[in-house]
Amino acid sequence: MATQTCLDCDSPGDGHCAVCHGTGKILRRAVRGRFEVRGPESLCSACRGSGYCQTCGGSGEVEVGGEGG
């Protein structure tokens, strides 16, 4: 099978999670009054803290096409 650059990565083909930018953590946000404040970090729910793109598993490439019959 052929491969192509994964477009779901933080930057196409870098293998990093697009939600946390590869850190595995995100800052929690809370609204207090009229202001949004950033709270403590928590594990990224998209990659479960791994920092890797879930589409390509961190490889930066995805398989395309199918098996010929």
Phi, psi and omega in degrees: 000151178273159177238159175219163180299134178284123181271354180272353179293166178306308168241133186314120176086002182274346177082001182268149177298132181286339182280312184256001179062030176089001181276335183083358182227152174227154176275131176288146178243140177224148178254122178239114184066236179260002187245142174267128179240151179265130181260201181292161179286153172221164179296142178293127181284338181288316183252003181057034175087001182281330183087355182266147174300131182282339180287314184254357180070018178095359181280336182085359180226148175234149178281141178232158180085181181220178180285136177285149186256000000 
